[in-house]
Amino acid sequence: MTRDEFDALLANGSELEILEAVSPHLPESEDDLGRSDGDLIAVVGYAHGDLCNGGFYGFYANGSFDPHRLIEDLRRLELSSAADAVAESLTFFPQSVPPIRLPDETHPIDERLEAMGLEMASFYDLNDRYYEATEEIQPAFVAWIRRNADRYWSYTQSSSA
């Protein structure tokens, strides 16, 4: 795809067409995720998948994502209600710091959550609020891509998909 075609896609393409053009160029695993804005959609997309798969309990039991980063990124995507739900989920933890999984750690985080008195049901209401707040996640991703066209253009050109 040329830059002119990319610009035309951003101007006239559907959300689905834009996401299908960009998504193959996003990092394929959490290990590939960097701190740059170019990875914002990948970070939020992977974290969102984690939340949709297991709710906040699963999100924290997996221990793969920094919820503080997720809050920041959701706000940058103008998904403030979703960011608020993530922020509220942190209140379940001492000093708002959930357990994290270290690279060489094998001890299940689930046991640490259970030791804090947390279970899946603890997060049901927040899960519902988050799911409702992220019904517009695809339009937010597309708006971000459009606002950062140069970055996503170069991103798509520098990866092999």
VMD Tcl script that builds the backbone (N, CA, C; Angstrom):
set m [mol new atoms 483]
animate dup $m
set s [atomselect $m all]
$s set {name element resname resid chain x y z} {
  {N N MET 1 A 0.857 -1.173 0.000}
  {CA C MET 1 A 0.000 0.000 0.000}
  {C C MET 1 A 0.903 1.236 0.000}
  {N N THR 2 A 0.607 2.158 -0.884}
  {CA C THR 2 A 1.366 3.410 -0.928}
  {C C THR 2 A 0.855 4.360 0.154}
  {N N ARG 3 A 1.594 5.427 0.376}
  {CA C ARG 3 A 1.153 6.410 1.371}
  {C C ARG 3 A -0.145 7.060 0.922}
  {N N ASP 4 A -0.285 7.357 -0.364}
  {CA C ASP 4 A -1.533 7.946 -0.865}
  {C C ASP 4 A -2.707 7.006 -0.638}
  {N N GLU 5 A -2.499 5.715 -0.849}
  {CA C GLU 5 A -3.564 4.732 -0.610}
  {C C GLU 5 A -3.891 4.645 0.882}
  {N N PHE 6 A -2.864 4.705 1.706}
  {CA C PHE 6 A -3.070 4.677 3.151}
  {C C PHE 6 A -3.887 5.891 3.602}
  {N N ASP 7 A -3.510 7.073 3.104}
  {CA C ASP 7 A -4.241 8.294 3.443}
  {C C ASP 7 A -5.685 8.232 2.962}
  {N N ALA 8 A -5.900 7.681 1.776}
  {CA C ALA 8 A -7.265 7.537 1.253}
  {C C ALA 8 A -8.068 6.567 2.110}
  {N N LEU 9 A -7.414 5.503 2.556}
  {CA C LEU 9 A -8.084 4.540 3.433}
  {C C LEU 9 A -8.498 5.219 4.739}
  {N N LEU 10 A -7.611 6.010 5.317}
  {CA C LEU 10 A -7.940 6.708 6.567}
  {C C LEU 10 A -9.075 7.694 6.360}
  {N N ALA 11 A -9.120 8.325 5.188}
  {CA C ALA 11 A -10.155 9.325 4.913}
  {C C ALA 11 A -11.498 8.688 4.577}
  {N N ASN 12 A -11.472 7.578 3.871}
  {CA C ASN 12 A -12.723 7.037 3.324}
  {C C ASN 12 A -13.047 5.608 3.747}
  {N N GLY 13 A -12.111 4.921 4.368}
  {CA C GLY 13 A -12.329 3.526 4.704}
  {C C GLY 13 A -13.207 3.339 5.922}
  {N N SER 14 A -13.795 2.174 6.008}
  {CA C SER 14 A -14.593 1.828 7.187}
  {C C SER 14 A -13.658 1.511 8.349}
  {N N GLU 15 A -14.199 1.490 9.540}
  {CA C GLU 15 A -13.401 1.129 10.713}
  {C C GLU 15 A -12.764 -0.237 10.510}
  {N N LEU 16 A -13.548 -1.173 10.016}
  {CA C LEU 16 A -13.059 -2.529 9.811}
  {C C LEU 16 A -11.915 -2.555 8.793}
  {N N GLU 17 A -12.058 -1.833 7.698}
  {CA C GLU 17 A -10.998 -1.798 6.681}
  {C C GLU 17 A -9.701 -1.213 7.243}
  {N N ILE 18 A -9.828 -0.161 8.029}
  {CA C ILE 18 A -8.641 0.476 8.615}
  {C C ILE 18 A -7.970 -0.467 9.614}
  {N N LEU 19 A -8.756 -1.074 10.472}
  {CA C LEU 19 A -8.182 -1.992 11.457}
  {C C LEU 19 A -7.565 -3.215 10.788}
  {N N GLU 20 A -8.197 -3.702 9.727}
  {CA C GLU 20 A -7.633 -4.847 9.009}
  {C C GLU 20 A -6.317 -4.492 8.318}
  {N N ALA 21 A -6.165 -3.244 7.906}
  {CA C ALA 21 A -4.928 -2.817 7.247}
  {C C ALA 21 A -3.792 -2.628 8.252}
  {N N VAL 22 A -4.124 -2.187 9.459}
  {CA C VAL 22 A -3.095 -1.868 10.457}
  {C C VAL 22 A -2.793 -3.053 11.373}
  {N N SER 23 A -3.804 -3.796 11.770}
  {CA C SER 23 A -3.641 -4.852 12.777}
  {C C SER 23 A -2.547 -5.863 12.475}
  {N N PRO 24 A -2.370 -6.314 11.231}
  {CA C PRO 24 A -1.303 -7.297 10.999}
  {C C PRO 24 A 0.098 -6.772 11.318}
  {N N HIS 25 A 0.252 -5.478 11.428}
  {CA C HIS 25 A 1.551 -4.873 11.668}
  {C C HIS 25 A 1.797 -4.575 13.148}
  {N N LEU 26 A 0.818 -4.843 13.985}
  {CA C LEU 26 A 0.980 -4.628 15.420}
  {C C LEU 26 A 1.785 -5.778 16.008}
  {N N PRO 27 A 2.422 -5.585 17.161}
  {CA C PRO 27 A 3.197 -6.668 17.783}
  {C C PRO 27 A 2.345 -7.911 17.975}
  {N N GLU 28 A 2.970 -9.063 17.814}
  {CA C GLU 28 A 2.238 -10.330 17.904}
  {C C GLU 28 A 2.183 -10.900 19.312}
  {N N SER 29 A 3.045 -10.437 20.203}
  {CA C SER 29 A 3.034 -10.957 21.567}
  {C C SER 29 A 3.315 -9.838 22.547}
  {N N GLU 30 A 2.968 -10.096 23.799}
  {CA C GLU 30 A 3.184 -9.097 24.828}
  {C C GLU 30 A 4.656 -8.728 24.949}
  {N N ASP 31 A 5.561 -9.661 24.664}
  {CA C ASP 31 A 6.988 -9.382 24.757}
  {C C ASP 31 A 7.426 -8.322 23.757}
  {N N ASP 32 A 6.672 -8.180 22.666}
  {CA C ASP 32 A 7.017 -7.222 21.628}
  {C C ASP 32 A 6.517 -5.808 21.930}
  {N N LEU 33 A 5.736 -5.653 22.985}
  {CA C LEU 33 A 5.110 -4.367 23.245}
  {C C LEU 33 A 6.107 -3.380 23.828}
  {N N GLY 34 A 6.193 -2.233 23.199}
  {CA C GLY 34 A 7.087 -1.190 23.679}
  {C C GLY 34 A 6.324 -0.086 24.375}
  {N N ARG 35 A 7.001 0.953 24.738}
  {CA C ARG 35 A 6.377 2.068 25.447}
  {C C ARG 35 A 5.921 3.151 24.492}
  {N N SER 36 A 6.257 3.076 23.217}
  {CA C SER 36 A 5.926 4.144 22.277}
  {C C SER 36 A 4.433 4.201 21.990}
  {N N ASP 37 A 3.986 5.359 21.529}
  {CA C ASP 37 A 2.578 5.518 21.165}
  {C C ASP 37 A 2.179 4.552 20.069}
  {N N GLY 38 A 3.119 4.205 19.214}
  {CA C GLY 38 A 2.820 3.301 18.111}
  {C C GLY 38 A 2.278 1.975 18.579}
  {N N ASP 39 A 2.606 1.605 19.808}
  {CA C ASP 39 A 2.129 0.349 20.352}
  {C C ASP 39 A 0.875 0.503 21.214}
  {N N LEU 40 A 0.351 1.690 21.356}
  {CA C LEU 40 A -0.795 1.915 22.239}
  {C C LEU 40 A -1.966 0.997 21.891}
  {N N ILE 41 A -2.278 0.872 20.630}
  {CA C ILE 41 A -3.408 0.022 20.241}
  {C C ILE 41 A -3.119 -1.434 20.578}
  {N N ALA 42 A -1.879 -1.865 20.367}
  {CA C ALA 42 A -1.532 -3.248 20.705}
  {C C ALA 42 A -1.647 -3.487 22.205}
  {N N VAL 43 A -1.112 -2.578 23.003}
  {CA C VAL 43 A -1.165 -2.726 24.461}
  {C C VAL 43 A -2.615 -2.786 24.930}
  {N N VAL 44 A -3.411 -1.826 24.505}
  {CA C VAL 44 A -4.813 -1.793 24.929}
  {C C VAL 44 A -5.564 -2.990 24.356}
  {N N GLY 45 A -5.274 -3.335 23.116}
  {CA C GLY 45 A -5.959 -4.475 22.496}
  {C C GLY 45 A -5.694 -5.776 23.229}
  {N N TYR 46 A -4.430 -6.031 23.561}
  {CA C TYR 46 A -4.099 -7.255 24.300}
  {C C TYR 46 A -4.713 -7.239 25.703}
  {N N ALA 47 A -4.607 -6.118 26.388}
  {CA C ALA 47 A -5.174 -6.016 27.735}
  {C C ALA 47 A -6.694 -6.157 27.687}
  {N N HIS 48 A -7.311 -5.544 26.686}
  {CA C HIS 48 A -8.768 -5.644 26.520}
  {C C HIS 48 A -9.162 -7.110 26.294}
  {N N GLY 49 A -8.392 -7.816 25.496}
  {CA C GLY 49 A -8.668 -9.240 25.284}
  {C C GLY 49 A -8.571 -10.023 26.580}
  {N N ASP 50 A -7.581 -9.695 27.394}
  {CA C ASP 50 A -7.419 -10.336 28.695}
  {C C ASP 50 A -8.637 -10.060 29.577}
  {N N LEU 51 A -9.084 -8.815 29.589}
  {CA C LEU 51 A -10.248 -8.438 30.403}
  {C C LEU 51 A -11.529 -9.098 29.887}
  {N N CYS 52 A -11.681 -9.180 28.585}
  {CA C CYS 52 A -12.882 -9.816 28.027}
  {C C CYS 52 A -12.873 -11.325 28.263}
  {N N ASN 53 A -11.701 -11.901 28.355}
  {CA C ASN 53 A -11.579 -13.342 28.562}
  {C C ASN 53 A -11.854 -13.749 30.003}
  {N N GLY 54 A -11.359 -12.968 30.969}
  {CA C GLY 54 A -11.498 -13.396 32.361}
  {C C GLY 54 A -11.910 -12.314 33.333}
  {N N GLY 55 A -12.373 -11.175 32.801}
  {CA C GLY 55 A -12.748 -10.074 33.675}
  {C C GLY 55 A -11.533 -9.565 34.442}
  {N N PHE 56 A -11.786 -8.717 35.427}
  {CA C PHE 56 A -10.686 -8.157 36.201}
  {C C PHE 56 A -9.953 -9.230 37.008}
  {N N TYR 57 A -10.681 -10.240 37.463}
  {CA C TYR 57 A -10.008 -11.305 38.207}
  {C C TYR 57 A -8.974 -11.989 37.310}
  {N N GLY 58 A -9.381 -12.356 36.114}
  {CA C GLY 58 A -8.455 -12.991 35.174}
  {C C GLY 58 A -7.323 -12.064 34.774}
  {N N PHE 59 A -7.643 -10.782 34.590}
  {CA C PHE 59 A -6.648 -9.776 34.237}
  {C C PHE 59 A -5.543 -9.727 35.295}
  {N N TYR 60 A -5.968 -9.677 36.562}
  {CA C TYR 60 A -4.991 -9.614 37.640}
  {C C TYR 60 A -4.356 -10.980 37.906}
  {N N ALA 61 A -5.095 -12.061 37.720}
  {CA C ALA 61 A -4.522 -13.395 37.918}
  {C C ALA 61 A -3.435 -13.679 36.883}
  {N N ASN 62 A -3.610 -13.172 35.668}
  {CA C ASN 62 A -2.576 -13.350 34.646}
  {C C ASN 62 A -1.361 -12.500 34.962}
  {N N GLY 63 A -1.580 -11.326 35.540}
  {CA C GLY 63 A -0.474 -10.469 35.957}
  {C C GLY 63 A 0.432 -10.008 34.831}
  {N N SER 64 A -0.098 -9.915 33.629}
  {CA C SER 64 A 0.728 -9.596 32.468}
  {C C SER 64 A 0.783 -8.117 32.120}
  {N N PHE 65 A -0.159 -7.339 32.600}
  {CA C PHE 65 A -0.272 -5.946 32.184}
  {C C PHE 65 A -0.187 -4.997 33.364}
  {N N ASP 66 A 0.344 -3.831 33.102}
  {CA C ASP 66 A 0.414 -2.763 34.093}
  {C C ASP 66 A -0.905 -1.997 34.041}
  {N N PRO 67 A -1.758 -2.134 35.059}
  {CA C PRO 67 A -3.054 -1.457 35.020}
  {C C PRO 67 A -2.923 0.065 34.996}
  {N N HIS 68 A -1.860 0.598 35.587}
  {CA C HIS 68 A -1.659 2.052 35.580}
  {C C HIS 68 A -1.395 2.530 34.147}
  {N N ARG 69 A -0.630 1.771 33.408}
  {CA C ARG 69 A -0.391 2.087 31.991}
  {C C ARG 69 A -1.701 1.971 31.207}
  {N N LEU 70 A -2.482 0.935 31.500}
  {CA C LEU 70 A -3.752 0.747 30.799}
  {C C LEU 70 A -4.677 1.938 31.043}
  {N N ILE 71 A -4.737 2.422 32.265}
  {CA C ILE 71 A -5.573 3.587 32.585}
  {C C ILE 71 A -5.134 4.783 31.744}
  {N N GLU 72 A -3.844 5.033 31.729}
  {CA C GLU 72 A -3.293 6.147 30.952}
  {C C GLU 72 A -3.639 5.999 29.462}
  {N N ASP 73 A -3.443 4.800 28.929}
  {CA C ASP 73 A -3.700 4.576 27.508}
  {C C ASP 73 A -5.183 4.672 27.166}
  {N N LEU 74 A -6.050 4.172 28.035}
  {CA C LEU 74 A -7.495 4.302 27.794}
  {C C LEU 74 A -7.912 5.773 27.781}
  {N N ARG 75 A -7.335 6.567 28.656}
  {CA C ARG 75 A -7.639 8.008 28.652}
  {C C ARG 75 A -7.137 8.666 27.366}
  {N N ARG 76 A -5.979 8.268 26.899}
  {CA C ARG 76 A -5.460 8.816 25.645}
  {C C ARG 76 A -6.381 8.460 24.474}
  {N N LEU 77 A -7.038 7.313 24.561}
  {CA C LEU 77 A -7.999 6.901 23.543}
  {C C LEU 77 A -9.380 7.527 23.760}
  {N N GLU 78 A -9.482 8.344 24.803}
  {CA C GLU 78 A -10.734 9.014 25.174}
  {C C GLU 78 A -11.816 8.021 25.598}
  {N N LEU 79 A -11.374 6.954 26.259}
  {CA C LEU 79 A -12.281 5.964 26.838}
  {C C LEU 79 A -12.232 6.109 28.362}
  {N N SER 80 A -12.636 7.290 28.826}
  {CA C SER 80 A -12.505 7.644 30.244}
  {C C SER 80 A -13.302 6.732 31.166}
  {N N SER 81 A -14.489 6.323 30.774}
  {CA C SER 81 A -15.285 5.448 31.639}
  {C C SER 81 A -14.611 4.096 31.820}
  {N N ALA 82 A -13.987 3.593 30.765}
  {CA C ALA 82 A -13.242 2.331 30.877}
  {C C ALA 82 A -12.040 2.527 31.784}
  {N N ALA 83 A -11.342 3.644 31.626}
  {CA C ALA 83 A -10.194 3.950 32.487}
  {C C ALA 83 A -10.643 4.050 33.940}
  {N N ASP 84 A -11.790 4.656 34.184}
  {CA C ASP 84 A -12.318 4.774 35.552}
  {C C ASP 84 A -12.599 3.401 36.157}
  {N N ALA 85 A -13.122 2.476 35.348}
  {CA C ALA 85 A -13.397 1.121 35.849}
  {C C ALA 85 A -12.095 0.422 36.226}
  {N N VAL 86 A -11.062 0.564 35.393}
  {CA C VAL 86 A -9.763 -0.038 35.726}
  {C C VAL 86 A -9.208 0.601 37.001}
  {N N ALA 87 A -9.302 1.925 37.096}
  {CA C ALA 87 A -8.816 2.621 38.288}
  {C C ALA 87 A -9.549 2.141 39.537}
  {N N GLU 88 A -10.849 1.973 39.429}
  {CA C GLU 88 A -11.616 1.501 40.587}
  {C C GLU 88 A -11.226 0.076 40.967}
  {N N SER 89 A -10.883 -0.738 39.967}
  {CA C SER 89 A -10.474 -2.116 40.288}
  {C C SER 89 A -9.213 -2.147 41.149}
  {N N LEU 90 A -8.387 -1.127 41.030}
  {CA C LEU 90 A -7.158 -1.070 41.824}
  {C C LEU 90 A -7.433 -0.864 43.313}
  {N N THR 91 A -8.612 -0.354 43.647}
  {CA C THR 91 A -8.930 -0.112 45.054}
  {C C THR 91 A -9.057 -1.414 45.840}
  {N N PHE 92 A -9.118 -2.540 45.154}
  {CA C PHE 92 A -9.185 -3.837 45.830}
  {C C PHE 92 A -7.825 -4.249 46.405}
  {N N PHE 93 A -6.763 -3.517 46.041}
  {CA C PHE 93 A -5.410 -3.905 46.424}
  {C C PHE 93 A -4.788 -2.880 47.362}
  {N N PRO 94 A -3.964 -3.351 48.295}
  {CA C PRO 94 A -3.270 -2.410 49.194}
  {C C PRO 94 A -2.447 -1.399 48.386}
  {N N GLN 95 A -2.574 -0.139 48.725}
  {CA C GLN 95 A -1.899 0.965 48.033}
  {C C GLN 95 A -2.149 0.951 46.519}
  {N N SER 96 A -3.262 0.344 46.103}
  {CA C SER 96 A -3.633 0.255 44.684}
  {C C SER 96 A -2.553 -0.418 43.842}
  {N N VAL 97 A -1.853 -1.379 44.433}
  {CA C VAL 97 A -0.798 -2.105 43.718}
  {C C VAL 97 A -1.165 -3.596 43.676}
  {N N PRO 98 A -1.615 -4.067 42.510}
  {CA C PRO 98 A -1.956 -5.485 42.392}
  {C C PRO 98 A -0.691 -6.334 42.295}
  {N N PRO 99 A -0.818 -7.622 42.539}
  {CA C PRO 99 A 0.351 -8.488 42.358}
  {C C PRO 99 A 0.734 -8.539 40.878}
  {N N ILE 100 A 2.015 -8.694 40.617}
  {CA C ILE 100 A 2.472 -8.822 39.237}
  {C C ILE 100 A 3.239 -10.129 39.094}
  {N N ARG 101 A 3.301 -10.599 37.872}
  {CA C ARG 101 A 4.050 -11.819 37.591}
  {C C ARG 101 A 5.430 -11.406 37.088}
  {N N LEU 102 A 6.451 -11.844 37.805}
  {CA C LEU 102 A 7.822 -11.578 37.391}
  {C C LEU 102 A 8.213 -12.578 36.302}
  {N N PRO 103 A 9.171 -12.227 35.461}
  {CA C PRO 103 A 9.516 -13.100 34.329}
  {C C PRO 103 A 9.835 -14.549 34.698}
  {N N ASP 104 A 10.501 -14.784 35.818}
  {CA C ASP 104 A 10.869 -16.154 36.189}
  {C C ASP 104 A 9.944 -16.758 37.243}
  {N N GLU 105 A 8.835 -16.122 37.484}
  {CA C GLU 105 A 7.919 -16.551 38.551}
  {C C GLU 105 A 6.995 -17.665 38.077}
  {N N THR 106 A 6.831 -18.671 38.920}
  {CA C THR 106 A 5.924 -19.775 38.600}
  {C C THR 106 A 4.765 -19.882 39.588}
  {N N HIS 107 A 4.855 -19.179 40.726}
  {CA C HIS 107 A 3.807 -19.236 41.743}
  {C C HIS 107 A 2.544 -18.550 41.209}
  {N N PRO 108 A 1.415 -19.248 41.210}
  {CA C PRO 108 A 0.189 -18.651 40.660}
  {C C PRO 108 A -0.261 -17.401 41.419}
  {N N ILE 109 A -0.592 -16.381 40.671}
  {CA C ILE 109 A -1.092 -15.148 41.273}
  {C C ILE 109 A -2.485 -15.375 41.857}
  {N N ASP 110 A -3.233 -16.327 41.298}
  {CA C ASP 110 A -4.577 -16.623 41.813}
  {C C ASP 110 A -4.547 -16.831 43.319}
  {N N GLU 111 A -3.526 -17.546 43.801}
  {CA C GLU 111 A -3.435 -17.825 45.233}
  {C C GLU 111 A -3.253 -16.542 46.028}
  {N N ARG 112 A -2.517 -15.589 45.480}
  {CA C ARG 112 A -2.333 -14.307 46.166}
  {C C ARG 112 A -3.644 -13.519 46.182}
  {N N LEU 113 A -4.398 -13.596 45.092}
  {CA C LEU 113 A -5.695 -12.914 45.047}
  {C C LEU 113 A -6.645 -13.530 46.071}
  {N N GLU 114 A -6.670 -14.846 46.102}
  {CA C GLU 114 A -7.540 -15.539 47.057}
  {C C GLU 114 A -7.142 -15.222 48.496}
  {N N ALA 115 A -5.846 -15.090 48.741}
  {CA C ALA 115 A -5.376 -14.749 50.091}
  {C C ALA 115 A -5.838 -13.354 50.502}
  {N N MET 116 A -6.110 -12.492 49.526}
  {CA C MET 116 A -6.628 -11.146 49.800}
  {C C MET 116 A -8.149 -11.154 49.926}
  {N N GLY 117 A -8.758 -12.337 49.783}
  {CA C GLY 117 A -10.209 -12.437 49.879}
  {C C GLY 117 A -10.920 -12.102 48.573}
  {N N LEU 118 A -10.179 -12.090 47.465}
  {CA C LEU 118 A -10.777 -11.762 46.177}
  {C C LEU 118 A -11.140 -13.025 45.416}
  {N N GLU 119 A -12.241 -12.937 44.700}
  {CA C GLU 119 A -12.689 -14.023 43.824}
  {C C GLU 119 A -13.309 -13.392 42.595}
  {N N MET 120 A -13.668 -14.205 41.637}
  {CA C MET 120 A -14.227 -13.662 40.390}
  {C C MET 120 A -15.417 -12.743 40.662}
  {N N ALA 121 A -16.274 -13.164 41.584}
  {CA C ALA 121 A -17.482 -12.386 41.874}
  {C C ALA 121 A -17.158 -11.002 42.441}
  {N N SER 122 A -15.988 -10.835 43.015}
  {CA C SER 122 A -15.607 -9.534 43.573}
  {C C SER 122 A -15.638 -8.442 42.512}
  {N N PHE 123 A -15.412 -8.816 41.278}
  {CA C PHE 123 A -15.260 -7.841 40.201}
  {C C PHE 123 A -16.447 -7.788 39.237}
  {N N TYR 124 A -17.503 -8.543 39.474}
  {CA C TYR 124 A -18.600 -8.627 38.497}
  {C C TYR 124 A -19.148 -7.265 38.079}
  {N N ASP 125 A -19.441 -6.403 39.035}
  {CA C ASP 125 A -20.013 -5.094 38.698}
  {C C ASP 125 A -19.031 -4.259 37.871}
  {N N LEU 126 A -17.776 -4.291 38.251}
  {CA C LEU 126 A -16.766 -3.541 37.495}
  {C C LEU 126 A -16.565 -4.127 36.103}
  {N N ASN 127 A -16.630 -5.448 35.990}
  {CA C ASN 127 A -16.532 -6.068 34.673}
  {C C ASN 127 A -17.611 -5.505 33.755}
  {N N ASP 128 A -18.848 -5.484 34.258}
  {CA C ASP 128 A -19.970 -4.979 33.450}
  {C C ASP 128 A -19.749 -3.524 33.046}
  {N N ARG 129 A -19.273 -2.711 33.989}
  {CA C ARG 129 A -19.010 -1.294 33.667}
  {C C ARG 129 A -17.926 -1.175 32.598}
  {N N TYR 130 A -16.875 -1.974 32.730}
  {CA C TYR 130 A -15.786 -1.931 31.743}
  {C C TYR 130 A -16.301 -2.372 30.368}
  {N N TYR 131 A -17.032 -3.480 30.317}
  {CA C TYR 131 A -17.527 -3.984 29.027}
  {C C TYR 131 A -18.420 -2.946 28.345}
  {N N GLU 132 A -19.286 -2.320 29.111}
  {CA C GLU 132 A -20.162 -1.292 28.555}
  {C C GLU 132 A -19.345 -0.102 28.053}
  {N N ALA 133 A -18.342 0.280 28.816}
  {CA C ALA 133 A -17.528 1.446 28.462}
  {C C ALA 133 A -16.645 1.196 27.247}
  {N N THR 134 A -16.381 -0.060 26.927}
  {CA C THR 134 A -15.503 -0.355 25.791}
  {C C THR 134 A -16.267 -0.819 24.554}
  {N N GLU 135 A -17.579 -0.619 24.559}
  {CA C GLU 135 A -18.345 -0.955 23.353}
  {C C GLU 135 A -17.874 -0.130 22.157}
  {N N GLU 136 A -17.267 1.010 22.414}
  {CA C GLU 136 A -16.773 1.891 21.352}
  {C C GLU 136 A -15.249 1.822 21.201}
  {N N ILE 137 A -14.664 0.673 21.521}
  {CA C ILE 137 A -13.204 0.587 21.466}
  {C C ILE 137 A -12.684 0.626 20.028}
  {N N GLN 138 A -13.378 -0.008 19.091}
  {CA C GLN 138 A -12.905 0.025 17.702}
  {C C GLN 138 A -12.911 1.433 17.124}
  {N N PRO 139 A -13.988 2.208 17.294}
  {CA C PRO 139 A -13.932 3.592 16.818}
  {C C PRO 139 A -12.815 4.398 17.487}
  {N N ALA 140 A -12.530 4.112 18.760}
  {CA C ALA 140 A -11.449 4.817 19.454}
  {C C ALA 140 A -10.093 4.441 18.850}
  {N N PHE 141 A -9.918 3.163 18.521}
  {CA C PHE 141 A -8.678 2.734 17.870}
  {C C PHE 141 A -8.504 3.439 16.526}
  {N N VAL 142 A -9.561 3.486 15.744}
  {CA C VAL 142 A -9.493 4.109 14.411}
  {C C VAL 142 A -9.224 5.604 14.539}
  {N N ALA 143 A -9.861 6.270 15.477}
  {CA C ALA 143 A -9.610 7.700 15.681}
  {C C ALA 143 A -8.146 7.921 16.058}
  {N N TRP 144 A -7.592 7.040 16.889}
  {CA C TRP 144 A -6.180 7.150 17.278}
  {C C TRP 144 A -5.272 6.976 16.058}
  {N N ILE 145 A -5.578 5.987 15.237}
  {CA C ILE 145 A -4.782 5.757 14.023}
  {C C ILE 145 A -4.837 6.982 13.129}
  {N N ARG 146 A -6.023 7.543 12.964}
  {CA C ARG 146 A -6.160 8.736 12.108}
  {C C ARG 146 A -5.385 9.921 12.673}
  {N N ARG 147 A -5.402 10.089 14.002}
  {CA C ARG 147 A -4.657 11.197 14.624}
  {C C ARG 147 A -3.148 10.989 14.562}
  {N N ASN 148 A -2.725 9.753 14.374}
  {CA C ASN 148 A -1.312 9.404 14.360}
  {C C ASN 148 A -0.928 8.711 13.050}
  {N N ALA 149 A -1.438 9.246 11.965}
  {CA C ALA 149 A -1.280 8.615 10.653}
  {C C ALA 149 A 0.184 8.398 10.282}
  {N N ASP 150 A 1.040 9.383 10.525}
  {CA C ASP 150 A 2.449 9.228 10.158}
  {C C ASP 150 A 3.078 8.045 10.889}
  {N N ARG 151 A 2.789 7.950 12.146}
  {CA C ARG 151 A 3.349 6.857 12.937}
  {C C ARG 151 A 2.860 5.517 12.414}
  {N N TYR 152 A 1.565 5.381 12.164}
  {CA C TYR 152 A 1.044 4.096 11.714}
  {C C TYR 152 A 1.465 3.783 10.283}
  {N N TRP 153 A 1.639 4.803 9.487}
  {CA C TRP 153 A 2.161 4.568 8.141}
  {C C TRP 153 A 3.563 3.967 8.244}
  {N N SER 154 A 4.436 4.587 9.013}
  {CA C SER 154 A 5.799 4.070 9.129}
  {C C SER 154 A 5.808 2.707 9.821}
  {N N TYR 155 A 4.907 2.539 10.750}
  {CA C TYR 155 A 4.819 1.255 11.454}
  {C C TYR 155 A 4.479 0.139 10.480}
  {N N THR 156 A 3.521 0.377 9.615}
  {CA C THR 156 A 3.130 -0.653 8.658}
  {C C THR 156 A 4.219 -0.929 7.641}
  {N N GLN 157 A 5.023 0.078 7.359}
  {CA C GLN 157 A 6.098 -0.106 6.382}
  {C C GLN 157 A 7.316 -0.809 6.964}
  {N N SER 158 A 7.480 -0.737 8.272}
  {CA C SER 158 A 8.680 -1.313 8.884}
  {C C SER 158 A 8.481 -2.724 9.396}
  {N N SER 159 A 7.268 -3.253 9.289}
  {CA C SER 159 A 7.038 -4.624 9.770}
  {C C SER 159 A 6.762 -5.532 8.593}
  {N N SER 160 A 6.913 -6.789 8.855}
  {CA C SER 160 A 6.610 -7.768 7.804}
  {C C SER 160 A 5.385 -8.547 8.212}
  {N N ALA 161 A 4.340 -8.397 7.458}
  {CA C ALA 161 A 3.101 -9.122 7.763}
  {C C ALA 161 A 2.719 -9.967 6.585}
}
mol reanalyze $m
mol bondsrecalc $m
mol representation Tube
mol addrep $m
